[in-house]
Amino acid sequence: MGILSSQPSWWRTLKINQKSGRRYLSPSSPMARAILMALFLGAALYVIFLPVSLGVRVFPSSAPRKFAIPEPGVDLLQHFAGSKHCGITQADLYKAPQASKTHNRTPFCDKRAALLTALSSGGRHGFDEPFVGQGCTYRWFATHEICMILERFNTLTFLGDAIAGDVYTALNILLREDLAFGGLQQWSMSERDLDDCACEKQFLNEDCAAYRVRSSSEVTSIREGEGNVNPYFCERVPHTYIPVTSVPASAISRDLFKNQTYFHSNPWQPSPVILSISQLTSSDVDNGLYALDEWLSLATGAERNIPFLILGPPAMREESSQAAKRLDTITAVAKDRHLDVLGLWNMTLPANSPDGRQYGERDALVQAVMVVNWLAMLPTS
């Protein structure tokens, strides 16, 4: 009796089922009521706060977004094939910006218009130093990030003169992670050709132009066992370069453009076009304007979402004043038609060039990454 009398009242409400020997709580006990009340309150709080927690995830805060800034010294090209042989490091091409400690603001351009203005008017802190944007700058993307950006599109087309061709070659180098031969069909080249076209010579040796990759299908159709040592890191989205050497364009170039852009099932998913016609204006600005009209008309006929990026001419030292006037004319007309323009004059003016006209692998890689930054900011519908 003494033991029972010393037990709390809730313990004495425990009964023993004579048949099963199991214990249960009497519904009238204070403990049972407390447990039921706790369960009820827990369920009520879950119902109340579940939509709130979902809302936080589905509808992000309007607070300023914090961008990941590449750490200085991190080399995203170090693992590329040929990096040591070609002597190219990311530090040669790109200077990672420092985040502002006094302002909670990203150093990267957050709008497409701001990006194009910054890159068109940027410069270098010394001859052949890494190019930086003015006011804000661009990101150097890792290969898997470039692939994520390309996944947003039906297809990607580089169109026009050798400037567009060089940028396309550099994009292939990035996607194949091969600085030595990434822009070339090395499976069809002899050992001597490979020696003559490695690294910078992909761009500077005119004899190597015949071996350049013109379309992603050329690479995807050749597998590793068939001589393709470095296939694409990603290959779902087709891309191509269509040379344009005449005004009006050849029937072959026009048909290639239609095949690349006209027949995709989703008309709203973008099929971006990077167009360079500056070399077509070398003798007559009207040629460039005609070419611009011609390709815009073809794109309109596709009845698809085809955003254009116009590449301005690089610096040509022996005719700088004429090139500047051509750039101004083409830029003004393109902007009047609500086209995006990326000027390359400032980017190439203090860059190393063997003849004042050609700019090698380093500058082409930077231009390709600039184009990828533009692609990253395109709306998808």
C-alpha positions as CSV (number, residue, x, y, z in Angstrom):
1,M,0.0,0.0,0.0
2,G,2.8,2.4,0.8
3,I,4.3,1.9,-2.6
4,L,0.9,2.4,-4.4
5,S,0.1,5.4,-2.4
6,S,3.4,7.0,-3.4
7,Q,2.8,6.7,-7.1
8,P,1.5,9.7,-9.0
9,S,-2.2,9.6,-10.0
10,W,-1.5,9.2,-13.7
11,W,0.5,6.0,-13.0
12,R,-2.4,4.5,-11.1
13,T,-4.6,4.9,-14.2
14,L,-2.6,2.3,-16.0
15,K,-4.7,-0.9,-16.3
16,I,-3.6,-4.3,-17.1
17,N,-5.6,-6.2,-19.8
18,Q,-6.2,-9.6,-18.1
19,K,-6.4,-11.4,-21.5
20,S,-3.5,-9.9,-23.3
21,G,-1.3,-8.6,-20.6
22,R,-0.9,-5.3,-22.4
23,R,-1.0,-1.9,-20.8
24,Y,-3.1,1.0,-22.0
25,L,-4.0,4.5,-20.9
26,S,-7.4,5.3,-19.6
27,P,-8.9,8.0,-21.9
28,S,-9.9,10.0,-18.8
29,S,-6.3,10.1,-17.4
30,P,-4.5,13.5,-17.4
31,M,-1.5,11.9,-19.3
32,A,-3.8,10.8,-22.1
33,R,-5.3,14.2,-22.4
34,A,-1.9,15.8,-22.4
35,I,-0.6,13.5,-25.2
36,L,-3.7,14.1,-27.3
37,M,-3.5,17.9,-26.8
38,A,0.2,17.8,-27.9
39,L,-0.6,15.8,-31.0
40,F,-3.4,18.2,-31.8
41,L,-1.2,21.2,-31.4
42,G,1.6,19.6,-33.5
43,A,-0.8,18.8,-36.3
44,A,-2.2,22.3,-36.3
45,L,1.3,23.9,-36.4
46,Y,2.3,21.6,-39.2
47,V,-0.8,22.7,-41.3
48,I,-0.1,26.3,-40.6
49,F,3.6,26.5,-41.3
50,L,3.8,24.0,-44.2
51,P,2.6,26.5,-46.8
52,V,4.9,29.1,-45.4
53,S,8.0,26.9,-45.7
54,L,7.0,25.9,-49.2
55,G,6.5,29.5,-50.1
56,V,10.0,30.3,-49.0
57,R,11.4,27.6,-51.4
58,V,9.1,28.2,-54.3
59,F,9.0,32.0,-54.1
60,P,12.5,33.0,-53.2
61,S,13.3,36.1,-51.2
62,S,13.6,39.4,-53.0
63,A,16.8,40.1,-51.2
64,P,19.9,40.6,-53.4
65,R,21.3,37.4,-54.8
66,K,24.8,36.4,-53.8
67,F,26.8,35.3,-56.8
68,A,29.6,32.8,-56.6
69,I,32.8,34.5,-57.5
70,P,35.7,32.3,-58.8
71,E,38.5,32.3,-56.4
72,P,41.7,34.0,-57.6
73,G,44.2,31.4,-58.6
74,V,41.7,28.7,-59.6
75,D,42.5,27.6,-63.1
76,L,39.5,26.1,-65.0
77,L,41.8,25.3,-68.0
78,Q,44.5,23.4,-66.1
79,H,42.9,20.0,-66.7
80,F,42.4,20.7,-70.5
81,A,44.4,18.5,-72.9
82,G,47.3,20.5,-74.2
83,S,47.3,23.1,-71.4
84,K,51.1,22.6,-70.7
85,H,52.0,22.1,-74.4
86,C,50.2,25.3,-75.5
87,G,51.3,27.3,-72.4
88,I,47.8,28.7,-71.8
89,T,46.5,29.3,-68.3
90,Q,43.3,30.9,-67.2
91,A,45.4,33.7,-65.5
92,D,46.6,34.6,-69.0
93,L,43.0,35.2,-70.2
94,Y,40.9,36.2,-67.2
95,K,41.3,38.1,-64.0
96,A,38.7,37.0,-61.4
97,P,37.1,40.1,-59.9
98,Q,37.2,40.8,-56.2
99,A,33.9,41.2,-54.4
100,S,33.3,44.6,-53.0
101,K,33.7,44.7,-49.2
102,T,31.9,48.0,-48.8
103,H,28.9,47.3,-51.1
104,N,26.8,44.2,-51.2
105,R,27.0,44.1,-55.0
106,T,28.2,41.5,-57.5
107,P,31.1,42.5,-59.8
108,F,29.3,40.6,-62.6
109,C,26.9,42.3,-65.0
110,D,23.4,41.4,-64.1
111,K,21.6,42.6,-67.2
112,R,22.2,41.7,-70.9
113,A,22.4,45.3,-72.0
114,A,24.8,46.1,-69.2
115,L,26.9,43.2,-70.2
116,L,27.2,44.2,-73.8
117,T,28.0,47.8,-72.9
118,A,30.6,46.8,-70.4
119,L,32.4,44.4,-72.7
120,S,32.2,46.7,-75.7
121,S,33.7,49.5,-73.7
122,G,36.1,47.6,-71.5
123,G,39.9,47.3,-71.8
124,R,43.1,45.9,-70.5
125,H,45.5,47.1,-67.8
126,G,48.5,46.9,-70.0
127,F,49.4,45.3,-73.4
128,D,48.0,41.8,-73.8
129,E,46.8,41.7,-70.2
130,P,43.5,40.0,-69.4
131,F,40.5,42.0,-70.7
132,V,38.0,43.3,-68.2
133,G,34.6,45.0,-68.6
134,Q,33.9,48.6,-67.7
135,G,31.7,49.0,-64.7
136,C,30.9,45.3,-64.5
137,T,32.4,42.3,-66.0
138,Y,31.8,38.8,-67.3
139,R,32.1,35.3,-65.7
140,W,34.5,32.6,-66.8
141,F,32.3,29.5,-66.8
142,A,33.4,26.0,-66.1
143,T,32.7,23.5,-68.9
144,H,29.7,21.9,-67.1
145,E,28.2,25.4,-66.6
146,I,28.6,26.1,-70.4
147,C,26.7,22.9,-71.0
148,M,23.9,23.9,-68.7
149,I,23.5,27.2,-70.5
150,L,23.5,25.5,-74.0
151,E,20.7,23.1,-72.7
152,R,18.3,26.0,-72.8
153,F,18.3,26.2,-76.6
154,N,17.2,24.3,-79.6
155,T,20.4,24.9,-81.5
156,L,23.2,27.4,-81.8
157,T,24.5,29.0,-85.0
158,F,27.6,31.0,-85.8
159,L,27.2,32.8,-89.0
160,G,29.4,35.0,-91.2
161,D,33.0,35.8,-91.7
162,A,36.2,34.4,-90.1
163,I,35.6,36.3,-86.9
164,A,32.5,34.2,-86.2
165,G,34.5,31.1,-87.3
166,D,37.2,31.8,-84.8
167,V,34.8,32.2,-81.9
168,Y,33.1,28.9,-82.9
169,T,36.4,27.2,-83.0
170,A,37.1,28.4,-79.5
171,L,33.8,27.2,-78.3
172,N,34.7,23.7,-79.6
173,I,37.9,23.9,-77.7
174,L,36.0,24.7,-74.5
175,L,33.4,22.0,-75.0
176,R,36.0,19.4,-75.8
177,E,38.4,20.6,-73.1
178,D,41.3,20.4,-75.6
179,L,43.5,23.5,-76.1
180,A,45.8,21.8,-78.6
181,F,43.3,20.3,-81.1
182,G,39.8,21.0,-79.8
183,G,38.8,23.1,-82.8
184,L,40.1,20.6,-85.3
185,Q,39.1,17.3,-86.9
186,Q,42.3,15.7,-85.6
187,W,41.1,12.2,-86.6
188,S,41.6,13.1,-90.3
189,M,45.0,14.8,-89.9
190,S,48.5,13.4,-90.3
191,E,51.2,13.7,-87.7
192,R,52.7,16.6,-89.6
193,D,49.4,18.3,-89.9
194,L,48.9,18.0,-86.2
195,D,52.3,19.5,-85.5
196,D,51.6,22.4,-87.9
197,C,48.1,23.1,-86.4
198,A,48.5,22.7,-82.7
199,C,47.5,25.3,-80.2
200,E,47.6,28.9,-81.5
201,K,48.3,27.6,-85.0
202,Q,44.7,26.4,-85.2
203,F,43.9,30.1,-85.7
204,L,47.0,31.5,-87.3
205,N,48.0,28.9,-89.9
206,E,45.7,29.3,-92.9
207,D,46.5,25.8,-94.0
208,C,44.7,24.5,-90.9
209,A,41.4,26.1,-91.8
210,A,40.5,23.0,-93.9
211,Y,40.6,20.9,-90.7
212,R,38.4,23.1,-88.5
213,V,35.3,21.7,-87.0
214,R,32.3,23.3,-88.8
215,S,29.5,21.4,-87.0
216,S,29.0,19.4,-83.8
217,S,27.8,16.5,-85.9
218,E,31.3,16.2,-87.3
219,V,32.6,15.4,-83.8
220,T,29.6,13.4,-82.5
221,S,29.8,11.1,-85.5
222,I,33.4,10.1,-84.6
223,R,33.8,8.2,-81.4
224,E,36.9,7.8,-79.3
225,G,38.0,4.5,-80.8
226,E,37.8,6.0,-84.2
227,G,40.3,8.8,-83.6
228,N,38.3,11.3,-81.6
229,V,40.5,11.6,-78.6
230,N,38.5,14.3,-76.9
231,P,34.7,14.2,-77.6
232,Y,32.4,16.9,-76.4
233,F,31.8,17.2,-72.6
234,C,28.1,17.6,-73.7
235,E,26.5,17.1,-77.0
236,R,22.7,17.2,-76.9
237,V,22.3,20.7,-78.4
238,P,23.6,20.9,-82.0
239,H,25.8,23.8,-83.1
240,T,27.4,24.9,-86.3
241,Y,29.4,27.5,-88.1
242,I,28.1,28.6,-91.5
243,P,30.7,30.6,-93.5
244,V,29.4,33.7,-95.4
245,T,31.8,35.1,-97.9
246,S,29.6,36.9,-100.4
247,V,26.7,39.3,-100.7
248,P,24.1,38.0,-101.4
249,A,24.9,34.8,-99.6
250,S,25.3,31.5,-101.5
251,A,22.4,29.1,-101.8
252,I,24.4,26.6,-99.8
253,S,24.8,29.0,-96.8
254,R,21.1,29.9,-96.9
255,D,20.0,26.2,-97.0
256,L,22.4,25.3,-94.1
257,F,20.8,28.1,-92.1
258,K,17.3,26.9,-92.8
259,N,18.2,23.3,-91.9
260,Q,19.7,24.5,-88.7
261,T,16.9,26.8,-87.5
262,Y,13.6,26.2,-89.3
263,F,12.5,22.7,-88.3
264,H,12.4,22.5,-84.5
265,S,9.2,21.4,-82.8
266,N,9.3,24.1,-80.1
267,P,9.0,27.5,-81.8
268,W,9.4,29.4,-78.5
269,Q,12.6,27.8,-77.4
270,P,15.4,30.1,-78.6
271,S,17.8,29.2,-81.5
272,P,20.4,31.9,-81.1
273,V,22.5,33.2,-84.0
274,I,25.9,34.9,-83.6
275,L,26.5,36.9,-86.7
276,S,29.7,38.6,-87.9
277,I,29.7,40.6,-91.1
278,S,32.4,43.1,-90.5
279,Q,34.8,41.6,-93.1
280,L,32.0,41.9,-95.7
281,T,32.1,45.7,-95.1
282,S,35.8,46.0,-95.9
283,S,35.1,47.7,-99.2
284,D,31.5,48.9,-98.8
285,V,29.3,49.4,-95.8
286,D,26.3,48.7,-97.9
287,N,27.4,45.1,-98.3
288,G,27.2,44.7,-94.5
289,L,23.8,46.3,-94.4
290,Y,22.5,44.1,-97.2
291,A,23.9,41.0,-95.4
292,L,22.2,42.1,-92.2
293,D,18.9,42.5,-94.0
294,E,19.3,39.2,-95.8
295,W,19.9,37.1,-92.6
296,L,17.2,38.9,-90.6
297,S,14.7,38.2,-93.3
298,L,15.6,34.5,-93.4
299,A,15.3,34.3,-89.6
300,T,11.9,36.0,-89.8
301,G,10.8,33.3,-92.3
302,A,11.5,30.6,-89.8
303,E,8.7,31.8,-87.5
304,R,10.8,30.8,-84.6
305,N,12.5,32.5,-81.6
306,I,15.9,33.4,-83.2
307,P,17.8,36.0,-81.1
308,F,20.8,37.6,-82.9
309,L,24.1,38.8,-81.5
310,I,26.1,41.0,-83.9
311,L,29.9,40.8,-83.4
312,G,31.6,44.1,-84.1
313,P,34.9,44.1,-86.0
314,P,38.2,43.7,-84.2
315,A,40.8,46.4,-84.3
316,M,42.7,46.5,-87.6
317,R,45.6,48.7,-87.1
318,E,46.4,49.8,-90.6
319,E,42.8,51.0,-91.2
320,S,41.6,51.9,-87.7
321,S,39.6,55.0,-88.7
322,Q,37.7,53.1,-91.5
323,A,36.9,50.2,-89.2
324,A,35.6,52.4,-86.5
325,K,33.3,54.1,-89.0
326,R,32.0,50.7,-90.2
327,L,31.4,49.6,-86.7
328,D,29.5,52.8,-85.9
329,T,27.3,52.4,-89.0
330,I,26.5,48.7,-88.4
331,T,26.0,49.1,-84.7
332,A,23.6,52.0,-85.1
333,V,21.5,50.1,-87.7
334,A,21.5,46.9,-85.6
335,K,20.5,48.7,-82.4
336,D,17.7,50.5,-84.3
337,R,16.4,47.0,-85.1
338,H,16.7,46.0,-81.5
339,L,19.6,43.6,-82.0
340,D,22.3,42.9,-79.5
341,V,25.8,44.1,-80.5
342,L,29.1,43.0,-78.9
343,G,31.9,45.3,-79.9
344,L,35.3,43.6,-80.2
345,W,37.4,46.8,-81.0
346,N,38.5,47.5,-77.4
347,M,39.0,43.9,-76.7
348,T,41.5,43.4,-79.6
349,L,43.2,46.8,-79.8
350,P,45.9,46.2,-77.2
351,A,46.1,42.5,-77.9
352,N,49.0,40.6,-79.4
353,S,48.6,39.9,-83.1
354,P,51.2,38.8,-85.6
355,D,49.8,40.8,-88.5
356,G,47.3,43.3,-87.0
357,R,44.4,41.2,-88.4
358,Q,44.5,37.8,-86.8
359,Y,44.1,37.2,-83.1
360,G,45.0,33.8,-81.9
361,E,43.6,31.2,-79.5
362,R,43.8,33.3,-76.3
363,D,41.6,36.1,-77.7
364,A,39.2,33.7,-79.4
365,L,38.7,31.8,-76.1
366,V,37.9,35.1,-74.3
367,Q,35.4,36.1,-77.0
368,A,33.8,32.6,-76.8
369,V,33.2,33.0,-73.1
370,M,31.8,36.5,-73.7
371,V,29.3,35.0,-76.1
372,V,28.4,32.3,-73.5
373,N,27.7,35.1,-71.0
374,W,25.3,36.6,-73.5
375,L,23.6,33.3,-74.0
376,A,23.2,32.9,-70.3
377,M,21.2,36.0,-70.1
378,L,18.8,35.3,-72.9
379,P,15.2,34.7,-72.0
380,T,14.0,31.2,-72.8
381,S,10.5,32.2,-74.0
